[in-house]
Amino acid sequence: MKLIVAVIRPEKLEAVQAALNEREVYLMTVTDVRGCGRQRGHTEVYRGAEVQIRLVQKVKLEIAVNDAYVEPAIEAIVHAARSGDTGSIGDGKIFVLNLEDCIRLRTGERGSPAIGP
């Protein structure tokens, strides 16, 4: 079992969800987040004054999957979240973490069966 954490551009969320659904990955937690990376923010004009925005809006996906779904899920996210053919700074990151255990509260199932197929 793995936990896939992806930080992507907000406007790419629907495309990523559609790509994951094509690969039978439906369950995820989505959180609006702000952060900075190589983009290092941008400048906006607010009430006539230039303001440096250092934390950029992003969306964080947390997806628990069984081992057979790890690579298809990663491929779906990369394909759908990348800007253009080669991508650009600010497209995001994917982290894959080992998932020690999972418990379905309703039934008490543990491990892979608690995640789903």
Backbone torsions as a table, in degrees:
resi	resn	phi	psi	omega
1	MET	NA	142.3	179.3
2	LYS	-133.9	153.9	171.2
3	LEU	-111.1	118.0	177.7
4	ILE	-98.1	123.6	176.8
5	VAL	-115.2	118.7	-179.7
6	ALA	-121.3	133.0	175.2
7	VAL	-112.3	116.8	-172.7
8	ILE	-132.2	171.2	174.3
9	ARG	-69.3	139.7	-178.3
10	PRO	-57.7	-36.1	-177.6
11	GLU	-71.3	-10.0	179.4
12	LYS	-95.2	-3.0	-174.4
13	LEU	-58.8	-48.9	-177.3
14	GLU	-62.9	-40.4	178.9
15	ALA	-65.5	-39.2	178.7
16	VAL	-66.6	-43.7	178.4
17	GLN	-60.9	-42.5	179.5
18	ALA	-63.8	-42.4	179.7
19	ALA	-65.4	-39.3	177.6
20	LEU	-67.2	-40.1	178.6
21	ASN	-61.6	-36.0	176.6
22	GLU	-62.2	-26.7	-179.5
23	ARG	-102.3	19.1	176.1
24	GLU	62.2	32.4	173.3
25	VAL	-111.4	109.4	-173.3
26	TYR	-114.2	-26.8	-171.7
27	LEU	-92.2	126.8	178.3
28	MET	-160.7	159.8	171.7
29	THR	-112.6	132.5	-177.6
30	VAL	-118.7	131.1	-179.0
31	THR	-131.1	135.3	171.8
32	ASP	-78.7	127.4	-178.4
33	VAL	-134.2	168.5	173.0
34	ARG	-130.0	145.3	179.3
35	GLY	-165.3	179.1	177.8
36	CYS	-139.1	147.9	178.2
37	GLY	-146.6	-135.4	179.1
38	ARG	-66.0	-23.3	178.7
39	GLN	-61.1	-36.7	179.4
40	ARG	57.2	26.8	176.0
41	GLY	82.0	-167.8	-179.7
42	HIS	-157.1	171.6	-179.4
43	THR	-106.0	136.2	175.8
44	GLU	-128.6	157.4	174.9
45	VAL	-101.1	121.9	-179.5
46	TYR	-125.7	115.5	-178.7
47	ARG	52.7	42.8	175.9
48	GLY	83.7	-3.7	-179.0
49	ALA	-115.9	140.5	176.0
50	GLU	-74.7	132.4	-179.0
51	VAL	-125.1	131.6	177.7
52	GLN	-85.7	116.1	177.8
53	ILE	-95.2	107.4	-176.7
54	ARG	-91.7	-28.6	178.9
55	LEU	-102.8	119.0	-174.7
56	VAL	-96.5	140.6	177.5
57	GLN	-64.0	133.2	175.7
58	LYS	-141.3	172.6	174.7
59	VAL	-123.0	133.0	178.3
60	LYS	-108.3	125.3	176.0
61	LEU	-104.9	134.9	173.3
62	GLU	-121.4	118.9	-173.2
63	ILE	-129.9	117.5	175.5
64	ALA	-92.9	125.6	-178.4
65	VAL	-136.3	154.6	170.7
66	ASN	-76.3	160.3	-172.1
67	ASP	-54.2	-34.8	-177.8
68	ALA	-66.8	-20.4	-176.0
69	TYR	-100.4	-2.1	-175.3
70	VAL	-62.9	-57.7	-177.0
71	GLU	-63.7	-44.8	176.8
72	PRO	-59.3	-38.0	179.3
73	ALA	-66.6	-43.5	179.1
74	ILE	-62.5	-46.2	179.3
75	GLU	-59.8	-41.3	179.7
76	ALA	-63.0	-44.5	-179.1
77	ILE	-65.4	-46.9	-179.1
78	VAL	-60.1	-47.3	-177.3
79	HIS	-63.5	-43.1	-174.7
80	ALA	-82.6	-28.3	-174.6
81	ALA	-92.6	-16.2	-177.6
82	ARG	-72.6	138.1	176.2
83	SER	-85.1	120.4	179.1
84	GLY	66.8	-161.8	-177.8
85	ASP	-78.5	-34.6	-174.2
86	THR	-108.3	-7.7	-178.6
87	GLY	80.5	173.3	177.9
88	SER	-150.4	166.1	179.0
89	ILE	-59.1	134.1	179.0
90	GLY	99.4	-0.9	179.2
91	ASP	-66.5	-30.3	175.6
92	GLY	126.6	-168.1	-178.4
93	LYS	-144.3	156.7	173.6
94	ILE	-126.0	131.9	176.5
95	PHE	-118.2	136.7	178.0
96	VAL	-118.4	120.1	-176.7
97	LEU	-118.5	146.2	172.8
98	ASN	-67.3	138.6	179.5
99	LEU	-111.2	110.6	-174.0
100	GLU	-67.9	-42.8	-178.3
101	ASP	-156.5	160.9	176.5
102	CYS	-144.4	135.3	180.0
103	ILE	-126.5	125.5	174.0
104	ARG	-84.9	117.6	-174.8
105	LEU	-61.9	-40.2	-175.1
106	ARG	-61.5	-44.1	-173.4
107	THR	-109.7	-16.4	-176.2
108	GLY	83.5	3.7	177.8
109	GLU	-59.8	148.8	-179.7
110	ARG	-127.2	154.9	174.9
111	GLY	76.0	-150.8	-176.7
112	SER	-53.9	-42.7	179.4
113	PRO	-60.8	-27.0	-179.8
114	ALA	-71.7	-25.9	179.3
115	ILE	-77.9	-40.7	-177.2
116	GLY	130.4	-154.6	-176.1
117	PRO	-60.3	NA	NA
